[in-house]
Amino acid sequence: MVGHPHEELYEQVAFLAYHFHWGLEEIMYLEHAERRRWVREISRINRRLNEGTAGAGGAHE
């Protein structure tokens, strides 16, 4: 994530809220490094899942 620090914070909050359904207060309570770690972990999982389905060759139901 690149840009102004406030933009990065909004991106992190939106990302974590979307994937974990955490509220703003829960996310803001995390230290910056911990928020970034969760974002990296979710991204890693998403990449792995996408790579696994990319070779499936069929429509997803």
N, CA, C, O and CB atoms as a CASP TS submission, in Angstrom:
PFRMAT TS
TARGET T0000
AUTHOR 0000-0000-0000
METHOD Language model
MODEL 1
PARENT N/A
ATOM      1  N   MET     1       0.845  -1.170   0.000  1.00  0.00           N
ATOM      2  CA  MET     1       0.000   0.000   0.000  1.00  0.00           C
ATOM      3  C   MET     1       0.890   1.232   0.000  1.00  0.00           C
ATOM      4  O   MET     1       1.774   1.380   0.844  1.00  0.00           O
ATOM      5  CB  MET     1      -0.961  -0.002   1.213  1.00  0.00           C
ATOM      6  N   VAL     2       0.647   2.088  -0.935  1.00  0.00           N
ATOM      7  CA  VAL     2       1.491   3.252  -1.102  1.00  0.00           C
ATOM      8  C   VAL     2       0.622   4.490  -1.029  1.00  0.00           C
ATOM      9  O   VAL     2      -0.552   4.466  -1.400  1.00  0.00           O
ATOM     10  CB  VAL     2       2.271   3.195  -2.434  1.00  0.00           C
ATOM     11  N   GLY     3       1.206   5.560  -0.551  1.00  0.00           N
ATOM     12  CA  GLY     3       0.475   6.812  -0.530  1.00  0.00           C
ATOM     13  C   GLY     3       0.601   7.501   0.803  1.00  0.00           C
ATOM     14  O   GLY     3       1.437   7.151   1.637  1.00  0.00           O
ATOM     15  N   HIS     4      -0.235   8.472   0.981  1.00  0.00           N
ATOM     16  CA  HIS     4      -0.293   9.244   2.218  1.00  0.00           C
ATOM     17  C   HIS     4      -0.624   8.300   3.372  1.00  0.00           C
ATOM     18  O   HIS     4      -1.424   7.380   3.195  1.00  0.00           O
ATOM     19  CB  HIS     4      -1.347  10.391   2.115  1.00  0.00           C
ATOM     20  N   PRO     5      -0.030   8.504   4.550  1.00  0.00           N
ATOM     21  CA  PRO     5      -0.304   7.607   5.679  1.00  0.00           C
ATOM     22  C   PRO     5      -1.791   7.453   6.001  1.00  0.00           C
ATOM     23  O   PRO     5      -2.231   6.370   6.387  1.00  0.00           O
ATOM     24  CB  PRO     5       0.412   8.108   6.899  1.00  0.00           C
ATOM     25  N   HIS     6      -2.564   8.523   5.847  1.00  0.00           N
ATOM     26  CA  HIS     6      -3.998   8.406   6.122  1.00  0.00           C
ATOM     27  C   HIS     6      -4.678   7.503   5.100  1.00  0.00           C
ATOM     28  O   HIS     6      -5.581   6.743   5.448  1.00  0.00           O
ATOM     29  CB  HIS     6      -4.659   9.791   6.123  1.00  0.00           C
ATOM     30  N   GLU     7      -4.250   7.582   3.846  1.00  0.00           N
ATOM     31  CA  GLU     7      -4.808   6.713   2.804  1.00  0.00           C
ATOM     32  C   GLU     7      -4.501   5.252   3.118  1.00  0.00           C
ATOM     33  O   GLU     7      -5.359   4.383   2.965  1.00  0.00           O
ATOM     34  CB  GLU     7      -4.245   7.094   1.413  1.00  0.00           C
ATOM     35  N   GLU     8      -3.283   4.989   3.554  1.00  0.00           N
ATOM     36  CA  GLU     8      -2.896   3.623   3.907  1.00  0.00           C
ATOM     37  C   GLU     8      -3.742   3.118   5.075  1.00  0.00           C
ATOM     38  O   GLU     8      -4.178   1.967   5.071  1.00  0.00           O
ATOM     39  CB  GLU     8      -1.392   3.556   4.263  1.00  0.00           C
ATOM     40  N   LEU     9      -3.973   3.956   6.056  1.00  0.00           N
ATOM     41  CA  LEU     9      -4.785   3.560   7.201  1.00  0.00           C
ATOM     42  C   LEU     9      -6.205   3.224   6.769  1.00  0.00           C
ATOM     43  O   LEU     9      -6.758   2.213   7.201  1.00  0.00           O
ATOM     44  CB  LEU     9      -4.802   4.668   8.253  1.00  0.00           C
ATOM     45  N   TYR    10      -6.803   4.059   5.921  1.00  0.00           N
ATOM     46  CA  TYR    10      -8.154   3.782   5.427  1.00  0.00           C
ATOM     47  C   TYR    10      -8.190   2.466   4.659  1.00  0.00           C
ATOM     48  O   TYR    10      -9.136   1.692   4.801  1.00  0.00           O
ATOM     49  CB  TYR    10      -8.647   4.930   4.530  1.00  0.00           C
ATOM     50  N   GLU    11      -7.162   2.206   3.844  1.00  0.00           N
ATOM     51  CA  GLU    11      -7.107   0.954   3.094  1.00  0.00           C
ATOM     52  C   GLU    11      -7.016  -0.240   4.037  1.00  0.00           C
ATOM     53  O   GLU    11      -7.693  -1.249   3.836  1.00  0.00           O
ATOM     54  CB  GLU    11      -5.916   0.958   2.130  1.00  0.00           C
ATOM     55  N   GLN    12      -6.184  -0.127   5.058  1.00  0.00           N
ATOM     56  CA  GLN    12      -6.036  -1.219   6.011  1.00  0.00           C
ATOM     57  C   GLN    12      -7.340  -1.472   6.757  1.00  0.00           C
ATOM     58  O   GLN    12      -7.756  -2.619   6.917  1.00  0.00           O
ATOM     59  CB  GLN    12      -4.912  -0.914   7.001  1.00  0.00           C
ATOM     60  N   VAL    13      -7.980  -0.409   7.208  1.00  0.00           N
ATOM     61  CA  VAL    13      -9.234  -0.546   7.946  1.00  0.00           C
ATOM     62  C   VAL    13     -10.291  -1.196   7.061  1.00  0.00           C
ATOM     63  O   VAL    13     -10.977  -2.122   7.493  1.00  0.00           O
ATOM     64  CB  VAL    13      -9.724   0.829   8.452  1.00  0.00           C
ATOM     65  N   ALA    14     -10.427  -0.721   5.831  1.00  0.00           N
ATOM     66  CA  ALA    14     -11.426  -1.279   4.919  1.00  0.00           C
ATOM     67  C   ALA    14     -11.137  -2.756   4.633  1.00  0.00           C
ATOM     68  O   ALA    14     -12.051  -3.581   4.613  1.00  0.00           O
ATOM     69  CB  ALA    14     -11.458  -0.476   3.602  1.00  0.00           C
ATOM     70  N   PHE    15      -9.888  -3.074   4.417  1.00  0.00           N
ATOM     71  CA  PHE    15      -9.487  -4.444   4.103  1.00  0.00           C
ATOM     72  C   PHE    15      -9.818  -5.389   5.256  1.00  0.00           C
ATOM     73  O   PHE    15     -10.425  -6.440   5.051  1.00  0.00           O
ATOM     74  CB  PHE    15      -7.988  -4.503   3.787  1.00  0.00           C
ATOM     75  N   LEU    16      -9.416  -5.008   6.466  1.00  0.00           N
ATOM     76  CA  LEU    16      -9.670  -5.857   7.631  1.00  0.00           C
ATOM     77  C   LEU    16     -11.149  -5.938   7.973  1.00  0.00           C
ATOM     78  O   LEU    16     -11.646  -7.004   8.338  1.00  0.00           O
ATOM     79  CB  LEU    16      -8.901  -5.342   8.828  1.00  0.00           C
ATOM     80  N   ALA    17     -11.848  -4.829   7.856  1.00  0.00           N
ATOM     81  CA  ALA    17     -13.288  -4.836   8.131  1.00  0.00           C
ATOM     82  C   ALA    17     -14.006  -5.750   7.140  1.00  0.00           C
ATOM     83  O   ALA    17     -14.898  -6.507   7.524  1.00  0.00           O
ATOM     84  CB  ALA    17     -13.868  -3.400   8.059  1.00  0.00           C
ATOM     85  N   TYR    18     -13.621  -5.679   5.880  1.00  0.00           N
ATOM     86  CA  TYR    18     -14.248  -6.499   4.851  1.00  0.00           C
ATOM     87  C   TYR    18     -13.998  -7.989   5.089  1.00  0.00           C
ATOM     88  O   TYR    18     -14.927  -8.794   5.025  1.00  0.00           O
ATOM     89  CB  TYR    18     -13.734  -6.097   3.473  1.00  0.00           C
ATOM     90  N   HIS    19     -12.750  -8.354   5.363  1.00  0.00           N
ATOM     91  CA  HIS    19     -12.401  -9.765   5.474  1.00  0.00           C
ATOM     92  C   HIS    19     -12.721 -10.378   6.833  1.00  0.00           C
ATOM     93  O   HIS    19     -13.080 -11.554   6.906  1.00  0.00           O
ATOM     94  CB  HIS    19     -10.952  -9.937   5.189  1.00  0.00           C
ATOM     95  N   PHE    20     -12.597  -9.613   7.899  1.00  0.00           N
ATOM     96  CA  PHE    20     -12.816 -10.156   9.239  1.00  0.00           C
ATOM     97  C   PHE    20     -14.116  -9.689   9.872  1.00  0.00           C
ATOM     98  O   PHE    20     -14.535 -10.211  10.905  1.00  0.00           O
ATOM     99  CB  PHE    20     -11.672  -9.783  10.129  1.00  0.00           C
ATOM    100  N   HIS    21     -14.750  -8.708   9.251  1.00  0.00           N
ATOM    101  CA  HIS    21     -15.989  -8.128   9.802  1.00  0.00           C
ATOM    102  C   HIS    21     -15.751  -7.528  11.185  1.00  0.00           C
ATOM    103  O   HIS    21     -16.616  -7.565  12.059  1.00  0.00           O
ATOM    104  CB  HIS    21     -17.096  -9.199   9.883  1.00  0.00           C
ATOM    105  N   TRP    22     -14.555  -6.975  11.354  1.00  0.00           N
ATOM    106  CA  TRP    22     -14.223  -6.281  12.584  1.00  0.00           C
ATOM    107  C   TRP    22     -14.720  -4.852  12.485  1.00  0.00           C
ATOM    108  O   TRP    22     -14.806  -4.289  11.395  1.00  0.00           O
ATOM    109  CB  TRP    22     -12.702  -6.322  12.859  1.00  0.00           C
ATOM    110  N   GLY    23     -15.045  -4.272  13.626  1.00  0.00           N
ATOM    111  CA  GLY    23     -15.457  -2.883  13.672  1.00  0.00           C
ATOM    112  C   GLY    23     -14.269  -1.938  13.706  1.00  0.00           C
ATOM    113  O   GLY    23     -13.132  -2.347  13.942  1.00  0.00           O
ATOM    114  N   LEU    24     -14.555  -0.668  13.465  1.00  0.00           N
ATOM    115  CA  LEU    24     -13.509   0.353  13.441  1.00  0.00           C
ATOM    116  C   LEU    24     -12.726   0.388  14.747  1.00  0.00           C
ATOM    117  O   LEU    24     -11.498   0.477  14.733  1.00  0.00           O
ATOM    118  CB  LEU    24     -14.116   1.721  13.165  1.00  0.00           C
ATOM    119  N   GLU    25     -13.422   0.320  15.866  1.00  0.00           N
ATOM    120  CA  GLU    25     -12.744   0.392  17.165  1.00  0.00           C
ATOM    121  C   GLU    25     -11.771  -0.776  17.345  1.00  0.00           C
ATOM    122  O   GLU    25     -10.657  -0.585  17.835  1.00  0.00           O
ATOM    123  CB  GLU    25     -13.777   0.399  18.309  1.00  0.00           C
ATOM    124  N   GLU    26     -12.185  -1.978  16.951  1.00  0.00           N
ATOM    125  CA  GLU    26     -11.308  -3.144  17.073  1.00  0.00           C
ATOM    126  C   GLU    26     -10.050  -2.979  16.217  1.00  0.00           C
ATOM    127  O   GLU    26      -8.942  -3.287  16.654  1.00  0.00           O
ATOM    128  CB  GLU    26     -12.060  -4.423  16.667  1.00  0.00           C
ATOM    129  N   ILE    27     -10.242  -2.494  15.009  1.00  0.00           N
ATOM    130  CA  ILE    27      -9.111  -2.354  14.090  1.00  0.00           C
ATOM    131  C   ILE    27      -8.171  -1.244  14.548  1.00  0.00           C
ATOM    132  O   ILE    27      -6.952  -1.403  14.499  1.00  0.00           O
ATOM    133  CB  ILE    27      -9.608  -2.068  12.664  1.00  0.00           C
ATOM    134  N   MET    28      -8.728  -0.133  14.991  1.00  0.00           N
ATOM    135  CA  MET    28      -7.900   0.988  15.418  1.00  0.00           C
ATOM    136  C   MET    28      -7.155   0.687  16.721  1.00  0.00           C
ATOM    137  O   MET    28      -6.148   1.328  17.021  1.00  0.00           O
ATOM    138  CB  MET    28      -8.758   2.230  15.587  1.00  0.00           C
ATOM    139  N   TYR    29      -7.640  -0.272  17.483  1.00  0.00           N
ATOM    140  CA  TYR    29      -6.979  -0.657  18.722  1.00  0.00           C
ATOM    141  C   TYR    29      -5.650  -1.377  18.443  1.00  0.00           C
ATOM    142  O   TYR    29      -4.752  -1.383  19.285  1.00  0.00           O
ATOM    143  CB  TYR    29      -7.904  -1.555  19.555  1.00  0.00           C
ATOM    144  N   LEU    30      -5.536  -1.983  17.247  1.00  0.00           N
ATOM    145  CA  LEU    30      -4.316  -2.704  16.884  1.00  0.00           C
ATOM    146  C   LEU    30      -3.170  -1.728  16.658  1.00  0.00           C
ATOM    147  O   LEU    30      -3.376  -0.606  16.194  1.00  0.00           O
ATOM    148  CB  LEU    30      -4.545  -3.559  15.626  1.00  0.00           C
ATOM    149  N   GLU    31      -1.974  -2.164  16.989  1.00  0.00           N
ATOM    150  CA  GLU    31      -0.773  -1.398  16.654  1.00  0.00           C
ATOM    151  C   GLU    31      -0.623  -1.415  15.140  1.00  0.00           C
ATOM    152  O   GLU    31      -1.100  -2.334  14.474  1.00  0.00           O
ATOM    153  CB  GLU    31       0.506  -1.984  17.362  1.00  0.00           C
ATOM    154  N   HIS    32       0.038  -0.406  14.599  1.00  0.00           N
ATOM    155  CA  HIS    32       0.212  -0.293  13.152  1.00  0.00           C
ATOM    156  C   HIS    32       0.856  -1.556  12.572  1.00  0.00           C
ATOM    157  O   HIS    32       0.396  -2.077  11.555  1.00  0.00           O
ATOM    158  CB  HIS    32       1.067   0.938  12.815  1.00  0.00           C
ATOM    159  N   ALA    33       1.906  -2.042  13.210  1.00  0.00           N
ATOM    160  CA  ALA    33       2.603  -3.230  12.708  1.00  0.00           C
ATOM    161  C   ALA    33       1.685  -4.452  12.703  1.00  0.00           C
ATOM    162  O   ALA    33       1.750  -5.285  11.799  1.00  0.00           O
ATOM    163  CB  ALA    33       3.849  -3.515  13.559  1.00  0.00           C
ATOM    164  N   GLU    34       0.838  -4.546  13.712  1.00  0.00           N
ATOM    165  CA  GLU    34      -0.078  -5.687  13.778  1.00  0.00           C
ATOM    166  C   GLU    34      -1.141  -5.589  12.684  1.00  0.00           C
ATOM    167  O   GLU    34      -1.493  -6.605  12.084  1.00  0.00           O
ATOM    168  CB  GLU    34      -0.747  -5.763  15.165  1.00  0.00           C
ATOM    169  N   ARG    35      -1.658  -4.389  12.410  1.00  0.00           N
ATOM    170  CA  ARG    35      -2.615  -4.205  11.306  1.00  0.00           C
ATOM    171  C   ARG    35      -1.985  -4.615   9.986  1.00  0.00           C
ATOM    172  O   ARG    35      -2.596  -5.330   9.191  1.00  0.00           O
ATOM    173  CB  ARG    35      -3.093  -2.738  11.231  1.00  0.00           C
ATOM    174  N   ARG    36      -0.756  -4.155   9.756  1.00  0.00           N
ATOM    175  CA  ARG    36      -0.059  -4.499   8.508  1.00  0.00           C
ATOM    176  C   ARG    36       0.157  -6.001   8.409  1.00  0.00           C
ATOM    177  O   ARG    36       0.052  -6.571   7.322  1.00  0.00           O
ATOM    178  CB  ARG    36       1.293  -3.765   8.421  1.00  0.00           C
ATOM    179  N   ARG    37       0.456  -6.647   9.524  1.00  0.00           N
ATOM    180  CA  ARG    37       0.663  -8.102   9.525  1.00  0.00           C
ATOM    181  C   ARG    37      -0.620  -8.823   9.134  1.00  0.00           C
ATOM    182  O   ARG    37      -0.574  -9.761   8.340  1.00  0.00           O
ATOM    183  CB  ARG    37       1.142  -8.585  10.912  1.00  0.00           C
ATOM    184  N   TRP    38      -1.762  -8.408   9.671  1.00  0.00           N
ATOM    185  CA  TRP    38      -3.037  -9.032   9.311  1.00  0.00           C
ATOM    186  C   TRP    38      -3.343  -8.825   7.831  1.00  0.00           C
ATOM    187  O   TRP    38      -3.829  -9.739   7.165  1.00  0.00           O
ATOM    188  CB  TRP    38      -4.178  -8.463  10.173  1.00  0.00           C
ATOM    189  N   VAL    39      -3.064  -7.645   7.317  1.00  0.00           N
ATOM    190  CA  VAL    39      -3.292  -7.365   5.897  1.00  0.00           C
ATOM    191  C   VAL    39      -2.431  -8.303   5.045  1.00  0.00           C
ATOM    192  O   VAL    39      -2.913  -8.870   4.065  1.00  0.00           O
ATOM    193  CB  VAL    39      -2.972  -5.871   5.567  1.00  0.00           C
ATOM    194  N   ARG    40      -1.164  -8.465   5.418  1.00  0.00           N
ATOM    195  CA  ARG    40      -0.279  -9.366   4.668  1.00  0.00           C
ATOM    196  C   ARG    40      -0.777 -10.802   4.714  1.00  0.00           C
ATOM    197  O   ARG    40      -0.765 -11.497   3.698  1.00  0.00           O
ATOM    198  CB  ARG    40       1.145  -9.294   5.218  1.00  0.00           C
ATOM    199  N   GLU    41      -1.209 -11.247   5.875  1.00  0.00           N
ATOM    200  CA  GLU    41      -1.676 -12.626   6.015  1.00  0.00           C
ATOM    201  C   GLU    41      -2.937 -12.882   5.191  1.00  0.00           C
ATOM    202  O   GLU    41      -3.043 -13.913   4.527  1.00  0.00           O
ATOM    203  CB  GLU    41      -1.941 -12.943   7.484  1.00  0.00           C
ATOM    204  N   ILE    42      -3.883 -11.962   5.229  1.00  0.00           N
ATOM    205  CA  ILE    42      -5.098 -12.118   4.432  1.00  0.00           C
ATOM    206  C   ILE    42      -4.746 -12.126   2.952  1.00  0.00           C
ATOM    207  O   ILE    42      -5.283 -12.931   2.191  1.00  0.00           O
ATOM    208  CB  ILE    42      -6.111 -10.992   4.742  1.00  0.00           C
ATOM    209  N   SER    43      -3.854 -11.241   2.540  1.00  0.00           N
ATOM    210  CA  SER    43      -3.433 -11.185   1.141  1.00  0.00           C
ATOM    211  C   SER    43      -2.767 -12.489   0.720  1.00  0.00           C
ATOM    212  O   SER    43      -3.006 -12.983  -0.381  1.00  0.00           O
ATOM    213  CB  SER    43      -2.478 -10.007   0.914  1.00  0.00           C
ATOM    214  N   ARG    44      -1.939 -13.042   1.585  1.00  0.00           N
ATOM    215  CA  ARG    44      -1.263 -14.312   1.299  1.00  0.00           C
ATOM    216  C   ARG    44      -2.284 -15.433   1.112  1.00  0.00           C
ATOM    217  O   ARG    44      -2.179 -16.227   0.177  1.00  0.00           O
ATOM    218  CB  ARG    44      -0.279 -14.671   2.436  1.00  0.00           C
ATOM    219  N   ILE    45      -3.262 -15.491   1.997  1.00  0.00           N
ATOM    220  CA  ILE    45      -4.307 -16.514   1.897  1.00  0.00           C
ATOM    221  C   ILE    45      -5.103 -16.338   0.613  1.00  0.00           C
ATOM    222  O   ILE    45      -5.390 -17.316  -0.079  1.00  0.00           O
ATOM    223  CB  ILE    45      -5.245 -16.455   3.116  1.00  0.00           C
ATOM    224  N   ASN    46      -5.462 -15.099   0.288  1.00  0.00           N
ATOM    225  CA  ASN    46      -6.215 -14.836  -0.941  1.00  0.00           C
ATOM    226  C   ASN    46      -5.426 -15.252  -2.179  1.00  0.00           C
ATOM    227  O   ASN    46      -5.985 -15.844  -3.103  1.00  0.00           O
ATOM    228  CB  ASN    46      -6.581 -13.354  -1.031  1.00  0.00           C
ATOM    229  N   ARG    47      -4.137 -14.947  -2.199  1.00  0.00           N
ATOM    230  CA  ARG    47      -3.301 -15.351  -3.343  1.00  0.00           C
ATOM    231  C   ARG    47      -3.274 -16.862  -3.485  1.00  0.00           C
ATOM    232  O   ARG    47      -3.410 -17.395  -4.586  1.00  0.00           O
ATOM    233  CB  ARG    47      -1.867 -14.814  -3.185  1.00  0.00           C
ATOM    234  N   ARG    48      -3.097 -17.546  -2.367  1.00  0.00           N
ATOM    235  CA  ARG    48      -3.038 -19.008  -2.396  1.00  0.00           C
ATOM    236  C   ARG    48      -4.364 -19.590  -2.884  1.00  0.00           C
ATOM    237  O   ARG    48      -4.370 -20.523  -3.687  1.00  0.00           O
ATOM    238  CB  ARG    48      -2.693 -19.563  -0.999  1.00  0.00           C
ATOM    239  N   LEU    49      -5.471 -19.056  -2.416  1.00  0.00           N
ATOM    240  CA  LEU    49      -6.781 -19.531  -2.857  1.00  0.00           C
ATOM    241  C   LEU    49      -7.002 -19.243  -4.335  1.00  0.00           C
ATOM    242  O   LEU    49      -7.523 -20.090  -5.060  1.00  0.00           O
ATOM    243  CB  LEU    49      -7.889 -18.886  -2.028  1.00  0.00           C
ATOM    244  N   ASN    50      -6.611 -18.053  -4.787  1.00  0.00           N
ATOM    245  CA  ASN    50      -6.775 -17.694  -6.192  1.00  0.00           C
ATOM    246  C   ASN    50      -5.912 -18.561  -7.096  1.00  0.00           C
ATOM    247  O   ASN    50      -6.344 -18.936  -8.186  1.00  0.00           O
ATOM    248  CB  ASN    50      -6.435 -16.228  -6.404  1.00  0.00           C
ATOM    249  N   GLU    51      -4.719 -18.878  -6.667  1.00  0.00           N
ATOM    250  CA  GLU    51      -3.847 -19.749  -7.454  1.00  0.00           C
ATOM    251  C   GLU    51      -4.429 -21.149  -7.546  1.00  0.00           C
ATOM    252  O   GLU    51      -4.305 -21.811  -8.576  1.00  0.00           O
ATOM    253  CB  GLU    51      -2.442 -19.801  -6.844  1.00  0.00           C
ATOM    254  N   GLY    52      -5.061 -21.597  -6.478  1.00  0.00           N
ATOM    255  CA  GLY    52      -5.666 -22.919  -6.468  1.00  0.00           C
ATOM    256  C   GLY    52      -6.888 -23.017  -7.368  1.00  0.00           C
ATOM    257  O   GLY    52      -7.147 -24.076  -7.938  1.00  0.00           O
ATOM    258  N   THR    53      -7.643 -21.930  -7.505  1.00  0.00           N
ATOM    259  CA  THR    53      -8.834 -21.956  -8.331  1.00  0.00           C
ATOM    260  C   THR    53      -8.536 -21.561  -9.768  1.00  0.00           C
ATOM    261  O   THR    53      -9.344 -21.831 -10.657  1.00  0.00           O
ATOM    262  CB  THR    53      -9.882 -21.042  -7.754  1.00  0.00           C
ATOM    263  N   ALA    54      -7.401 -20.933 -10.016  1.00  0.00           N
ATOM    264  CA  ALA    54      -7.071 -20.510 -11.381  1.00  0.00           C
ATOM    265  C   ALA    54      -6.896 -21.707 -12.295  1.00  0.00           C
ATOM    266  O   ALA    54      -7.226 -21.631 -13.479  1.00  0.00           O
ATOM    267  CB  ALA    54      -5.801 -19.660 -11.388  1.00  0.00           C
ATOM    268  N   GLY    55      -6.388 -22.798 -11.777  1.00  0.00           N
ATOM    269  CA  GLY    55      -6.172 -23.978 -12.599  1.00  0.00           C
ATOM    270  C   GLY    55      -7.372 -24.902 -12.646  1.00  0.00           C
ATOM    271  O   GLY    55      -7.314 -25.940 -13.305  1.00  0.00           O
ATOM    272  N   ALA    56      -8.460 -24.559 -11.965  1.00  0.00           N
ATOM    273  CA  ALA    56      -9.633 -25.431 -11.906  1.00  0.00           C
ATOM    274  C   ALA    56     -10.317 -25.530 -13.261  1.00  0.00           C
ATOM    275  O   ALA    56     -10.889 -26.571 -13.584  1.00  0.00           O
ATOM    276  CB  ALA    56     -10.623 -24.923 -10.860  1.00  0.00           C
ATOM    277  N   GLY    57     -10.268 -24.457 -14.070  1.00  0.00           N
ATOM    278  CA  GLY    57     -10.788 -24.492 -15.422  1.00  0.00           C
ATOM    279  C   GLY    57     -12.290 -24.546 -15.553  1.00  0.00           C
ATOM    280  O   GLY    57     -12.792 -24.848 -16.636  1.00  0.00           O
ATOM    281  N   GLY    58     -13.013 -24.273 -14.518  1.00  0.00           N
ATOM    282  CA  GLY    58     -14.470 -24.321 -14.615  1.00  0.00           C
ATOM    283  C   GLY    58     -15.098 -23.132 -13.955  1.00  0.00           C
ATOM    284  O   GLY    58     -14.437 -22.343 -13.279  1.00  0.00           O
ATOM    285  N   ALA    59     -16.378 -23.017 -14.160  1.00  0.00           N
ATOM    286  CA  ALA    59     -17.135 -21.921 -13.534  1.00  0.00           C
ATOM    287  C   ALA    59     -17.303 -22.237 -12.048  1.00  0.00           C
ATOM    288  O   ALA    59     -17.439 -23.396 -11.656  1.00  0.00           O
ATOM    289  CB  ALA    59     -18.540 -21.722 -14.230  1.00  0.00           C
ATOM    290  N   HIS    60     -17.291 -21.206 -11.247  1.00  0.00           N
ATOM    291  CA  HIS    60     -17.483 -21.357  -9.806  1.00  0.00           C
ATOM    292  C   HIS    60     -18.959 -21.259  -9.513  1.00  0.00           C
ATOM    293  O   HIS    60     -19.641 -20.358 -10.001  1.00  0.00           O
ATOM    294  CB  HIS    60     -16.687 -20.291  -9.004  1.00  0.00           C
ATOM    295  N   GLU    61     -19.454 -22.196  -8.710  1.00  0.00           N
ATOM    296  CA  GLU    61     -20.872 -22.177  -8.357  1.00  0.00           C
ATOM    297  C   GLU    61     -21.070 -21.473  -7.059  1.00  0.00           C
ATOM    298  O   GLU    61     -22.201 -21.352  -6.588  1.00  0.00           O
ATOM    299  CB  GLU    61     -21.441 -23.579  -8.280  1.00  0.00           C
TER
END
